[in-house]
Amino acid sequence: MKDMKKFFLVVPIVTFLIPTMAKAQMTYQKDIRSVFEAKCSRCHGTGSPLVDEFKKEREKYTKVNKGPRMNSYTLLLEFVKGKDAGAIMRRLDDGKSKDDKKPGNMYLYLGKDVEERQKNLKIFKDWVGSWSLKRRADLSEEEIKKITAPQ
């Protein structure tokens, strides 16, 4: 009887923790890199300028469909929780939580249809850990700490 009680206590706890454990297991190497290479590298890959160069000549690079380079964990992390924190979230967001419901300018590139875009957005959201559309200057240190984005 005691074993049965333990079973009924443990099963709900484990069932509750499985989604949390799966979320924690998202990594750049395992999950983000492949999505990035398939959906983002054409404009943000090796042929793209580093962010400071992009900012100096934004118009020039935009005309040739080049954004700032993000093709490594370190480079992408700058747009997640570095000096340009929140940029990746604002651009990939589907807009559902915003008053105007307008998606970010890169949301459409996450997939060929709504289903694929939502799937890939979820991968990014789970990896980031704390999805915020705020700019770096508006994020508290506590909010920055909640952004996990493991390598």
C-alpha positions in Angstrom: 0.0 0.0 0.0 2.8 2.4 0.8 4.4 1.7 -2.6 1.1 2.5 -4.2 0.9 5.9 -2.4 4.5 6.7 -3.5 3.6 5.8 -7.0 0.6 8.2 -7.0 2.7 11.0 -5.6 5.7 10.5 -7.9 3.9 10.1 -11.2 2.2 13.6 -11.2 5.5 15.2 -10.1 7.4 13.5 -12.9 4.7 14.3 -15.4 4.8 17.9 -14.4 8.6 18.1 -14.6 9.0 16.5 -18.1 8.1 19.6 -20.1 10.4 21.7 -17.8 13.2 19.2 -18.2 12.7 19.2 -22.0 12.8 23.0 -22.1 16.0 23.1 -20.0 17.6 20.7 -22.5 17.3 23.1 -25.4 20.8 24.1 -26.6 22.3 26.2 -29.3 24.3 23.3 -30.7 21.5 20.7 -30.6 18.4 22.8 -31.4 19.1 26.4 -32.5 22.0 25.9 -34.9 20.1 23.7 -37.3 17.1 26.1 -37.4 19.4 29.1 -37.9 21.3 27.4 -40.7 18.1 26.4 -42.5 16.1 29.7 -42.0 18.5 32.5 -41.2 22.0 31.9 -42.5 21.3 33.2 -46.0 21.1 36.8 -44.6 22.9 36.4 -41.3 25.6 33.9 -42.1 29.3 34.1 -42.9 28.9 36.6 -45.8 27.2 39.1 -43.5 28.9 41.9 -41.7 29.5 42.0 -37.9 27.0 44.1 -36.1 29.1 47.2 -35.7 29.9 47.3 -39.4 26.2 46.6 -40.2 25.1 49.5 -38.0 27.5 51.9 -39.8 26.2 51.0 -43.2 22.7 49.6 -42.5 21.2 50.9 -45.7 23.9 49.4 -47.9 23.5 45.9 -46.3 19.8 46.0 -46.2 19.6 46.6 -49.9 21.5 43.4 -50.6 19.5 41.4 -47.9 22.3 41.2 -45.4 21.7 41.6 -41.7 24.3 41.4 -38.9 26.2 38.2 -38.7 24.8 35.7 -36.2 26.3 32.4 -37.4 27.8 31.4 -34.1 26.7 31.0 -30.5 28.7 34.0 -29.4 27.4 36.3 -32.2 23.8 35.2 -31.7 24.0 35.6 -28.0 24.7 39.4 -28.4 21.1 39.7 -29.8 19.6 37.6 -27.1 21.2 38.8 -23.9 24.2 40.9 -24.8 24.5 44.6 -25.8 21.6 44.2 -28.3 19.5 42.0 -26.0 16.0 41.4 -27.0 16.6 42.1 -30.7 16.2 38.5 -31.8 13.0 38.2 -29.7 11.5 41.3 -31.2 12.3 40.3 -34.7 11.2 36.6 -34.5 8.1 37.2 -32.4 4.7 36.3 -33.8 3.1 39.4 -32.3 0.4 37.5 -30.5 1.3 39.2 -27.1 1.5 42.7 -28.5 -1.4 45.2 -28.7 -1.0 45.7 -32.4 -0.6 41.9 -33.1 2.1 42.8 -35.6 4.8 40.1 -35.9 8.5 40.9 -36.0 10.1 41.5 -39.3 11.8 38.1 -39.4 8.9 36.0 -38.2 7.9 35.0 -41.7 11.4 33.6 -42.4 11.0 31.0 -39.6 9.0 28.7 -41.9 7.1 28.1 -45.1 3.7 28.1 -43.2 2.2 29.1 -39.9 2.7 25.6 -38.5 6.4 25.6 -39.2 6.9 29.1 -38.1 5.2 28.4 -34.8 7.3 25.2 -34.3 10.5 27.1 -34.9 9.4 30.0 -32.8 8.7 27.6 -29.9 12.2 26.2 -30.3 13.7 29.7 -30.0 11.5 30.6 -27.1 12.3 27.5 -25.1 16.0 28.0 -25.8 15.9 31.7 -24.7 14.1 30.7 -21.5 12.6 34.1 -20.8 11.1 35.7 -23.9 11.0 39.5 -23.6 10.5 42.1 -26.3 12.3 44.7 -24.3 15.4 46.4 -25.4 18.6 45.9 -23.4 18.3 49.3 -21.7 14.8 48.4 -20.4 15.7 44.9 -19.1 16.5 44.6 -15.4 19.4 42.5 -14.3 16.9 40.0 -12.9 15.3 39.7 -16.4 18.7 39.2 -18.0 19.5 36.4 -15.6 16.3 34.6 -16.6 17.5 34.5 -20.2 19.2 31.1 -20.3 20.1 30.4 -24.0 22.5 27.5 -23.3 25.3 26.6 -25.7 
